[in-house]
């Protein structure tokens, strides 16, 4: 169809080059804030014994090395006693070795006595090292020595900076199960945003994709990040796959188990889009008018997908660089 340059129809036509866009597909999933497993520590009793002191409660912020609790332990008392005996024996063996060395050096003793003293000294050192290793395994540095009262006490200290989340024991209780958790410690300066993907969503998501999280109880807050990891299996009870990304929490506003809405942007191949105003129905065919050259238009059949909004995706019939009539196409249709 040719439109004369002086035709009153021409000014009523708008012609645009089709757009080639990369429009990510958004996957929505329920999620929550979670503590990082590497920053979540369950503290177990180092020894069986009696809790004589508790210095923390849920919500207490602690520093690495800070005392959390003291446990009076018979094992520690025995280990302390063994270390004291080994230290005394080592001191005595050292004195005897030095005495034998000086005597032999002065020509007044047998060499075999010196060798015997040297062997006794080496054995005493080995016993002292073993006793100190035992103290260290129970949570005590044996280098500095102990007094009689402290000899039975085992300190439980914080391995990292963080906040106490749960406490399941109290002063006065006995702890006998070495696998029973006394308390949990969280470092909440870095947290995870997790999302649970349905079975049909899981194959579309990969590590490195961008995700955004919003929180119903914190309006206006949006957190974004690249997905760090995907759980390698589905949850047996919900048939969902968990993904996560890391966020900072310098003010402590975010709390573990805080509910979140998570949107994941899944990249899609480039697509041609046209305004819906360019689309005309010709019998049962979906068509557009393409500008072949100035003032010359040809009808072309296209296969499209109607999306929300003002544009539609073109599956076939147009190529990048094609120019289509986006306004007034119906006038050409009636001509």
NORUR-V253088 format. One record per backbone hydrogen bond with DSSP energy under -1.0 kcal/mol. NH is the residue of the N-H (numbers start at 1). CO is the residue of the C=O. If there is no record, write none. Layout:
# NORUR-V253088
NH_CO ; NH_CO
This chain:
# NORUR-V253088
3_295 ; 7_4 ; 12_9 ; 13_10 ; 14_327 ; 16_324 ; 18_322 ; 19_273 ; 21_271 ; 25_266 ; 27_264 ; 29_262 ; 31_260 ; 32_194 ; 33_258 ; 34_192 ; 39_36 ; 40_37 ; 41_185 ; 43_183 ; 49_175 ; 50_72 ; 51_173 ; 52_70 ; 53_70 ; 55_68 ; 59_164 ; 60_57 ; 62_162 ; 65_158 ; 66_63 ; 68_156 ; 69_156 ; 70_53 ; 71_154 ; 72_50 ; 73_152 ; 77_73 ; 78_74 ; 79_75 ; 80_76 ; 81_77 ; 82_78 ; 83_79 ; 84_80 ; 85_81 ; 86_82 ; 87_83 ; 88_84 ; 89_85 ; 90_86 ; 91_87 ; 92_88 ; 93_89 ; 94_90 ; 95_91 ; 96_92 ; 97_93 ; 98_94 ; 99_95 ; 100_96 ; 101_97 ; 102_98 ; 103_99 ; 104_100 ; 105_101 ; 106_102 ; 107_104 ; 108_103 ; 114_110 ; 115_111 ; 116_112 ; 117_113 ; 118_114 ; 119_115 ; 120_116 ; 121_117 ; 122_118 ; 123_119 ; 124_120 ; 125_121 ; 126_122 ; 127_123 ; 128_124 ; 129_125 ; 130_126 ; 131_127 ; 132_128 ; 133_129 ; 134_130 ; 135_131 ; 136_132 ; 137_133 ; 138_134 ; 139_136 ; 140_135 ; 151_147 ; 152_149 ; 153_150 ; 154_71 ; 156_69 ; 158_66 ; 162_62 ; 163_186 ; 164_60 ; 165_184 ; 168_182 ; 172_51 ; 173_170 ; 175_49 ; 180_177 ; 182_43 ; 183_43 ; 184_166 ; 185_41 ; 186_163 ; 187_39 ; 191_247 ; 192_34 ; 193_245 ; 194_32 ; 195_243 ; 196_30 ; 197_241 ; 202_198 ; 204_201 ; 205_202 ; 208_227 ; 209_206 ; 211_225 ; 212_263 ; 213_223 ; 214_261 ; 218_215 ; 221_218 ; 223_213 ; 225_211 ; 227_209 ; 228_244 ; 229_244 ; 231_242 ; 235_240 ; 239_235 ; 241_197 ; 243_195 ; 244_229 ; 245_193 ; 247_191 ; 249_189 ; 257_33 ; 258_255 ; 260_31 ; 261_214 ; 262_29 ; 263_212 ; 264_27 ; 265_210 ; 266_25 ; 271_21 ; 273_19 ; 274_312 ; 276_310 ; 278_275 ; 279_276 ; 280_287 ; 282_285 ; 285_282 ; 287_280 ; 288_300 ; 290_298 ; 291_323 ; 292_296 ; 293_296 ; 296_293 ; 297_1 ; 298_290 ; 300_288 ; 302_286 ; 303_316 ; 305_313 ; 312_274 ; 313_305 ; 314_272 ; 315_303 ; 316_303 ; 322_319 ; 324_16 ; 325_289 ; 326_14 ; 327_14 ; 331_328 ; 333_329 ; 334_330
